[in-house]
Amino acid sequence: MNFSIYDTQSREVKPVNVVDRPIHIYCCGPTVYRDAHVGNLRTFLLADLISRTLKLLGQKVILIQNITDVGHMSEDFEEQDKLLSQAKLEKSDPFAIARKYEEKFHADLAHLNIQTADKYPRASETIDGMLSSIQNLIDNESAYVAESGSVYFSAQSFPSYGAISGNRLESLKPGHRYEYSGDGEKRFHADWALWKSAGNRTEMVWESPWGRGFPGWHIECTAMSLDLLAQHIDIHVGGIDLRFPHHENERAQSNSIIGKEAVDLWVHGEHLLFEGRKMSKSANNVVLVADLISQGIDPLALRLALLENRYRSQMDLTWDSLRAANTTLMRWRTAMATWGESQNFLADAEIQTALIEDLDTPRAVLRLRAIEKDLSISPERKREIFNFVDQVFALDLSRKVEVKPLSKEQMDLVQSRANVRADKNWAESDRLRDVLAAEGIAVSDGPQGQSWNWIS
């Protein structure tokens, strides 16, 4: 059975080529200057689901995910970039900041059962590879060195530029987003920096054949993916916001170096909204894994909530949907315990088809709900089907739910919350939920009223 997925470049669902080697997957990783929020994590879950589904089909996989720790957030080149700004804010060394948030990133992945990549190359440790790639582009006249020592890719040297995003070079305005406008030394306004002269910058700079400086945003992924995946990437994963200019520029660089298409399939996860708005500090709606835990929600409930939506559809996550997913997760784990102890796997044809045909996880979730309620399916068979699905869903469905009783004081708190909700005293209801969460008790609200469970 072949696995197929939507390719942004061709705008169609295409099969992953069957090869006699592991499937090469490259996923654009985080810039480690802050905590990853749940919107960021949706992209990394996508790479995990692709990898797990391929493994379910018996295919070996090599997954590479970069760590951007050199602080070159594109539009911030001229000012102080975000990593250096965060280091100044926290009064710490920028590399200490990078290691701190890199460690927190890995902890968040573990909370969501996202499997560890085969390698997490750091940009700061791949400078030599970037310099080599840049020199290659200069040698084949795809790039040029400016008087300042900055090096630019010549966009006009790559005729198929725009194949991923649909953008045409002649339509790009000077100073378009992600490319700083103060580069008067560019030959063409849509050219982009491969290496930027340090100028007055003294931190996070390196020596190069063109002078002291630091790498551009796009060159690190080209250098890492070509080096670590033998110059061929079967599936390149990233958020939809990276489609342009990052992936467009990366494709131009990589193809210009090797003289052919470096990537078979470009796969993008769509945006995640929260409570109807884009997640941002200014909107005060940034949600972290730590926030879920503080609200008494198992982090894997986030995984389930994301699975209930198609990866390439924009999704509006809410606290209500997270609590509903948490309730479902606890119900399934409780049911699994009543369905016996079998560790066997039983493939369900509809679920397997849903997964291999463009990761239709909502369809797979609906099928699971139907199986749960189907009286014609034996408990043992239900458990084995759920075991099979959990190889991809990774919800720890066989984890036993703690069933110790509540103390009298805790029961009073639960009942008090039910009473204030009945009176529509939402502020007090939220306060009591937080009190219960501090006691290790998660409460959820559904059509049948309030329910509770112990937080794992």
N, C-alpha and C positions, 0 to 999 in steps of 0.2 A: 504494500500500500504506500503510495507516494504522499508526501506532505506538500501542500500548496499554500501560498500566502500572497497578499497583495503587494505588488511591486510599484512603488511610487513613480519610478522612471517610465515604465511602460503603461502605467495606469490600468493594470489588469492583474487578476489573480494568476500566479504562475507556479508551476511545480518547482520544488528544490531539486536540482540535478542529483541523481544518484551517482556517487563516486566510490572508488575503492580506497578511500582514505576517510579520516574524520571530516565532518562538515565544519568549515571554518566560519565562525561567527565573530563579528567585531561589534561591540556596543559602546557608543560614546558615554563616558563616565562623568562623574561630577567634578566641578571646580570646588576644591575643598577650602572654602573660606567661610562657610556657614553650614548649619544643619540642613540636611535634605528634607524637604517637606513631602507630603503624600503625593503631590502632583509629580515631583521628580521621580518618586519611587515607582510610579505607574510605568515609566519607560523601562526601568530595570526589571520589573515584573514581566514585561513583554519579552525581553530577551530570555528570561528564565522559563517562561511558558513554551517558547519556541524550542529551547534546548531540551526541556523535559519531554515534549511531544516527540521530538526526533529520537530521543533515547527510548521512549516507549515502543517505537517502531524498530528498535534494535540497531539504530544508527549511532556510531560514535561521534562525539562533538568536541571541538576545541573552541572555547570561548575566551576572548580577550576583551578586557574592559579597562580603558585608560583612566588614570588619575591626573587631572590637571592641577598642578601645584606650582606653576611658575607665575601665576597672577597676571595673565595677559588677556583679561576680558576685553575684547576688541575695541568697543567704543570708548574705553577708558585709557587708551594708550597715552593720550596727550596729558590727561590729568593723572592723579594717582589711582592705580588700578585697585580692584576690590580686595584682593588679598593683602596688599600693602596697607590699604585703608583699615581693614579689620585688625591687622597687626598693630597699627597705631592706636586704634580704639581700645584694644585689649592690652596695650603696652607690652607686647611680646614680639619675639623674632618671627618673621613671616613663615619660616619653615616650621617653627613650633606650632604656629596656627594651622598650617597645612596638615601636619601629623595629627593634631588634635581632632580636626573635623574629618580626616580620613578614617580615624579609629571609630568615630561616632557613626560614620557612614556604614562601615562594615557591621557594626552592632545593629543598625536599623535593618540591613539586609538579612541578618540572622533572625531578627524578630519576625520577618515576613517569610521565612523559609526559602529565601532566594539563594539558590546554590552558589557556592564560591566559584568564581571564574578560574580558568586555568592559570591566568596571569593578570596582574594589575600593574602594568608598567606606569611609572611616574614620569611626567614630562621632564622634571628636573634631572632625571637620571637617563634621559634619552637625547640630550642635547647633541652629542656626537652624531647620532643617527639623523637628526634634523639637519645638521650642518652638511652631512653627506648628501641628503636629498636635495637640499637647496643648491649645492654645487652641481649636482646632476642636471637640475633645471636650468642653471646658468649655462652649462656646457652645451645643452641642446637648444639654446636660445628661447626657452620658454620663460626665462626670467632675466632680469637685468639689475646691475648694481648702480645705485644712485650716488651722487657726489658725497652725500653725508655718510655713506656706508650702509644705509638701509638697502634691502634687496626686495624687489617687487616681482610678482608673477604677472606676466603679460597676458591679460584676459583675451586679447584679440588673437593670441597664438593658438587658442583652443577653439576650433570652429563649432563644436557641438555644445558650447557653454549654454546652460539653461535647460538641458534635457530633463533634469529632475524637477525643477521648480516651475518651469515655463517662462522664466524671466529671460528677456532678450537684452543683450549688452547695450544696444542703442537706446533702449528704453530706460535704463538705469540712470537715475539722476546723480550728479556729482554730490558726494557727501551723503549717499543713501545710508540708511540705518546700518549699523555694525561696521561701517568703514569711516574712520575719522576724516574730516574734510580739510585738515591743515597740511596735507601732503602735496605741496606744489611741485614736488620733484617727480611725481608720477607722469608717465608718458600718456596714459589714458586714465580717465577718472575712475573706471571700474577695476583697475588693477588693485591688487591687495598686497600687503606686506608679508613676506616670508621671514624676514629678519628686520628688526627695527634697531636703528642706532641708539645707543644708550642716552646720548645727550647729557643732560644733567642728572639723570637717574643713577643712583649708586647702589641700590639694593636689587637683588635678583637679576643680575646681569652676568654675561659670560663672554669670554674671548671668542672671536671668530676670524676667519680669513679677511673679513671686511671691516673689522674693528669691533670694539666692545659693544654689546647690545643684548637683545633678548628676542625669542622667537615670536612669530605671528601666531594668531589663534589656530589656523587651519593646518599648519604643517605638521604638528605633532601626530595627528591621527594618520596622516599619510605615512610618516616615517614608521610609526609603531605597527600599523596594520600590514604594510608590505614586508616588514622585517619578520614579524612574529607569525605571519600566516602565509609564508612562502609566495608572496606577491599575488595571492588570489583569495578574495573574500567571497564566500558563497552567500552570506546574508549579513548585511550591514544594518544595525538597529540604532534608532535614536528617536527623540521626541520630534513632533512635527515642526517645532520652532527651529530645529536645526536643518531643515530641508534647504533653506536659503538664509544666509549665504554659505553656512559651514559645509554642508554636504556637497553643494554645487562646486565650491572651491576645492574641496578635498578631491572630488572626482577629477577635476581638471588637473590637479597636481599629480595624483597617482597615475592616471592614464598617460600623462605626458612623460612620466619617468619610465614606465614599462612598455609604452607604445601600444597598449590595448586596454580593453575594459578590465579594471581591477576588481569590480564588484558585480556579482550576478543579480542580486536582489537588494533593493533599498527599501527597508521596512520602517515605517514611522508610526508611533503611537500618538493619538490625538490629545488635545488639551484636557485638563481636568479643572473644572470649576468647583468652587465650594460655596454652598448656599447661594448659587446663582451668579457668583462673581469670580473673576480671575483671582487666584490666590496671590496676595501681595502684602507686604508690611503696611503699605499705606491704607489698604482696605481692612487691615487688622483681622485677617481671616487665614493667616498661615497656620496650618495644622501639621504637627510633627507626630511621629510615632509615640514620643513621650506623652503627648497630649491625650492620645487614645488610652494609654495605660492609666493616666491620672483620672480618666473618666470611667474607669472600670471596664473598658472594652479590650478584649483580646486582640492584639495586633493582627492576628490571622483573620479577624472579622473584616479588616480592611482588604485583605487579599480576596476574600469571598465577595465583598461589595464590588471590587474592581472586576472580578470574574463575571459578575452579572451584567456587565456592559461590554460591548464589542470594542476591542482595542483601538480600532480606527474610527470610532465615533466619539464625538465630544461628550463628556460625562459631567453631570452635576451631582457631586457628592454632598450629602447632608449628614448632620448628626443623627437624624432619624433613620436614615438608610444604614448608617454604621451600627446603630443599636439593633435594628432589625436583623442585620447580618450576624451580629453577635448572638442574638436569640436563636437564629437558625443553626449556627455553628454548635451551640451548646445542645440543642435538641438532637442534632445528628450524632454528636458524640455520645449522648445518653442512649440513643437508639442503637448505636453500634454495640454498646455494652450489653444490650438485651438480645442482640442477634447472634451471640455466641463468641467464640474465640478464634475462629478460622483466620489464618494469615494468608490464605490463597487469594489469587486474583482471578476474576471472571470478567472477561471483556464484554462490554455491551456495544453492539454494532452501531446503534444510533449515536452514542456518546463518542465512540472512536471516530465515526464519520464526521461529527461536528468538529472535533479537534483537528483532524488532518485537512479539513476543507476550510482554510483561512481562519483557524482558531476561533470557531464560533462557540465561545465559552458560555454565552447566555443560553444557547440551545442545550448545551450539556448540563447546565444547572437545572433547567426546566425538566429535563429527563430524569435527573436525580430526584427531584421533588416528586415526580410521578412514581418512580420506583419505590420511594419511601412509603407512599400511600397505597400501593398496589397489593391487595390482599392475596392475589394469585401467585405472588412471588414469595418463596420461603424466606424466613429470616436469615438462614445461612447464606442463601444466594444473594440477598440484599447486601449482606456484609461484604461478600466477595466482590460484588460490583463496586461498592463504595471503596474497597481497598484498591481496586483497579484504577478508579478515577483519581484517587489520592496520590498516585504516582506523578500526576501532572498538577492537580489542584493543590497538593501539599498543605492541607488544612489540619493535619494531625488528627484525622477523624477517629483513629483508634485510641486517642488519649482519653483516659478515664476521667470523667467529671467528678470532682470532689462533692460528696453528698452529706457532709457533716451538718448537723442541725444548727439553726440560728439560736443564739442565746435569747433570753426573754427581752433584754434591752435591744438587741438587733431586730427582733420581731416587732417590737414597738416602733422602731424607726421605720421599718418597711411599711407598717400599717399607717403610721403618721403621714408618710409620703403619699400613700394611696388616698388618704383623706384630703390632704391639701390639693392634690390634683383634681379630685372631685369638685373641690371649691374653686378650681381654676386659679389657684395661688401659685403661679408658675415660678416665681422667684424663690419661694420657700421649697417648692418641689425640687428645683435645681440644687438648692443648698443641701437638702437632705440626701440627694443622690451623691453629692460630693462627700458628705459625712460617711455614707455607706461604702463608697469607693475606698475611703481611707481605712475602713474596717476589712477591706478585701472582698466586698460584696458588690456585684454589678447588678443594677436594676434596669430593666427595659420595659418599654410601653408598646403595646400592640392592640389589635382589635379586641382581643379577649381581656384586656386590662394589663395590670402590672405583673411582671415576672422577675425573678432574681436568680442569680447563680454566683458561685464562688469564682473569683478571678484566679486563673491558673498561675 
